[in-house]
Amino acid sequence: MAQPTESPCRLCGTLVPISEMRQHLCPICDEYAQRVALQTNRRFDSLLGELQNGPIFRAASKDSH
């Protein structure tokens, strides 16, 4: 059985080539999450759940991707 070449981003759900993913995130979501983590001085992993469920991120991700 062949290995998948794409995987969904765990924040926005966009299919991204596996070679471009970082921590199961597309490059756009990865950069966004890192910026928020730095600005809020919080751990990256603990922030992801809040970002995914946040209304602002969901609204923005519909237009950005």
Phi and psi restraints in degrees (value plus and minus 20) as a CYANA .aco file:
   2 ALA   PHI     -96.2   -56.2
   2 ALA   PSI     126.1   166.1
   3 GLN   PHI     -94.5   -54.5
   3 GLN   PSI     122.7   162.7
   4 PRO   PHI     -86.7   -46.7
   4 PRO   PSI     126.8   166.8
   5 THR   PHI    -120.0   -80.0
   5 THR   PSI     -35.0     5.0
   6 GLU   PHI    -148.6  -108.6
   6 GLU   PSI     135.5   175.5
   7 SER   PHI    -164.8  -124.8
   7 SER   PSI     128.9   168.9
   8 PRO   PHI     -97.6   -57.6
   8 PRO   PSI     122.6   162.6
   9 CYS   PHI     -85.5   -45.5
   9 CYS   PSI     118.0   158.0
  10 ARG   PHI     -97.8   -57.8
  10 ARG   PSI     -28.3    11.7
  11 LEU   PHI    -119.0   -79.0
  11 LEU   PSI     -72.2   -32.2
  12 CYS   PHI    -122.3   -82.3
  12 CYS   PSI     -36.6     3.4
  13 GLY   PHI      63.9   103.9
  13 GLY   PSI     -20.7    19.3
  14 THR   PHI     -85.7   -45.7
  14 THR   PSI     115.7   155.7
  15 LEU   PHI     -94.0   -54.0
  15 LEU   PSI     108.2   148.2
  16 VAL   PHI    -152.2  -112.2
  16 VAL   PSI     120.5   160.5
  17 PRO   PHI     -76.0   -36.0
  17 PRO   PSI     115.7   155.7
  18 ILE   PHI     -76.4   -36.4
  18 ILE   PSI     -53.7   -13.7
  19 SER   PHI     -85.6   -45.6
  19 SER   PSI     -40.6    -0.6
  20 GLU   PHI    -116.5   -76.5
  20 GLU   PSI     -27.7    12.3
  21 MET   PHI    -100.7   -60.7
  21 MET   PSI     127.4   167.4
  22 ARG   PHI    -150.3  -110.3
  22 ARG   PSI     100.7   140.7
  23 GLN   PHI      33.6    73.6
  23 GLN   PSI      20.3    60.3
  24 HIS   PHI      42.8    82.8
  24 HIS   PSI       8.9    48.9
  25 LEU   PHI    -143.0  -103.0
  25 LEU   PSI     128.0   168.0
  26 CYS   PHI     -91.1   -51.1
  26 CYS   PSI     142.4   182.4
  27 PRO   PHI     -77.2   -37.2
  27 PRO   PSI     -56.1   -16.1
  28 ILE   PHI     -88.0   -48.0
  28 ILE   PSI     -68.6   -28.6
  29 CYS   PHI     -86.6   -46.6
  29 CYS   PSI     -56.0   -16.0
  30 ASP   PHI     -81.9   -41.9
  30 ASP   PSI     -66.4   -26.4
  31 GLU   PHI     -84.3   -44.3
  31 GLU   PSI     -63.8   -23.8
  32 TYR   PHI     -80.4   -40.4
  32 TYR   PSI     -67.8   -27.8
  33 ALA   PHI     -84.3   -44.3
  33 ALA   PSI     -58.2   -18.2
  34 GLN   PHI     -85.7   -45.7
  34 GLN   PSI     -60.3   -20.3
  35 ARG   PHI     -83.8   -43.8
  35 ARG   PSI     -65.0   -25.0
  36 VAL   PHI     -83.3   -43.3
  36 VAL   PSI     -62.4   -22.4
  37 ALA   PHI     -80.8   -40.8
  37 ALA   PSI     -61.6   -21.6
  38 LEU   PHI     -88.3   -48.3
  38 LEU   PSI     -62.2   -22.2
  39 GLN   PHI     -87.2   -47.2
  39 GLN   PSI     -54.7   -14.7
  40 THR   PHI    -116.5   -76.5
  40 THR   PSI     -24.1    15.9
  41 ASN   PHI      36.8    76.8
  41 ASN   PSI      26.6    66.6
  42 ARG   PHI    -142.1  -102.1
  42 ARG   PSI     140.2   180.2
  43 ARG   PHI     -88.1   -48.1
  43 ARG   PSI     118.8   158.8
  44 PHE   PHI     -76.9   -36.9
  44 PHE   PSI     -68.7   -28.7
  45 ASP   PHI     -85.4   -45.4
  45 ASP   PSI     -57.4   -17.4
  46 SER   PHI     -92.7   -52.7
  46 SER   PSI     -41.1    -1.1
  47 LEU   PHI    -101.8   -61.8
  47 LEU   PSI     -47.2    -7.2
  48 LEU   PHI     -79.3   -39.3
  48 LEU   PSI     -61.7   -21.7
  49 GLY   PHI     -82.3   -42.3
  49 GLY   PSI     -61.4   -21.4
  50 GLU   PHI     -87.4   -47.4
  50 GLU   PSI     -59.7   -19.7
  51 LEU   PHI     -84.2   -44.2
  51 LEU   PSI     -63.3   -23.3
  52 GLN   PHI     -83.2   -43.2
  52 GLN   PSI     -55.9   -15.9
  53 ASN   PHI    -113.5   -73.5
  53 ASN   PSI     -25.1    14.9
  54 GLY   PHI     -94.2   -54.2
  54 GLY   PSI     115.2   155.2
  55 PRO   PHI     -84.4   -44.4
  55 PRO   PSI     -52.5   -12.5
  56 ILE   PHI     -87.8   -47.8
  56 ILE   PSI     -64.1   -24.1
  57 PHE   PHI     -84.5   -44.5
  57 PHE   PSI     -63.7   -23.7
  58 ARG   PHI     -81.2   -41.2
  58 ARG   PSI     -61.6   -21.6
  59 ALA   PHI     -87.7   -47.7
  59 ALA   PSI     -62.5   -22.5
  60 ALA   PHI     -88.7   -48.7
  60 ALA   PSI     -58.0   -18.0
  61 SER   PHI     -90.0   -50.0
  61 SER   PSI     -44.2    -4.2
  62 LYS   PHI     -86.8   -46.8
  62 LYS   PSI     -54.5   -14.5
  63 ASP   PHI    -109.2   -69.2
  63 ASP   PSI     -49.8    -9.8
  64 SER   PHI     -99.6   -59.6
  64 SER   PSI     -47.8    -7.8
